[in-house]
Amino acid sequence: MNAINARKQLEKRLAPLRAMDAELAVPPRGWVTAIREALGMSAIQLANRLGVKQPRINAIEKAEKSGAITIKSMREAAEAMNCKFVYALVPVKPMDDLIADRARLHATERLKALDHTMALEDQSVDADDRKTQEAWVIKEVLEKETKRLWGEP
């Protein structure tokens, strides 16, 4: 599957998650604590379900709150509470938009050098021609240089 098709398939899966962003805010004390307490489960009961000692639950909850927890620990805690652990990276906007923004940045940087040279030769380009040039460079970048998009422009 090429990158464009892969991106479209992934975007279909990510769009609902992006829309839910505010709803999925982490509870102040973390998901493990919030779910455990909402289920009426004590730390000792969760420890028993995980086959660990109670201080390990305190360590898990503390690690989640600080951001130091492992994916493995979250998955195990979720399973012990009959939950599904969900892990995702969700781009802040559609990936096609992120790529277009990055291509535009590359085009702008390339054209700055050209604009400078043209101005020195008293051959400045008008706004319409500049937009046309920018569109051409963006198209060129998107068609031939996508691997370089995430390097310095």
C-alpha positions, 0 to 999 in steps of 0.5 A: 500500500502506498503512503497516500492510501495508507494515510487515507486509511489511517485518517479514517480511524483517527478522525473520530479520536481527534473529535473526541480529544477534549472528552478523553482528557486524563482524569486528574489522578490518572485512569488507573485510579479513576477506573479502580475507584469507580468500580469500587475496587481497592488497591489491594483487590487490584494487586491481587488481580494482577498477582502483585503486592499492594505497593506495586499498585501505588507505584503504578498509579504514581507512575501513570500520574507522572507520565512514567508508566509503561504501556505494558503496565497500563495494559495489564492494569486495564485487563485486571479491571476488565478494561481495554487499554487504548493507545494512539497518536492522534495528529492535531489536524488531518495528515494531508493538512500537516503535509500540505503545511510542511510543503508550504513551509519548504516552498516559502523558504525556497522562494525567499532565496529566489525573491532576494536574488530577484530583488537585487536584480530589480526583477521583483515578482508581483503577488499573483506570480508569487502565488503561482510560483509557490503553488508550483513549488508546493506541487513539486515538493509533494510529488518528488520530495516527500521524504525530505518534508520533515527535514529543515526547509 
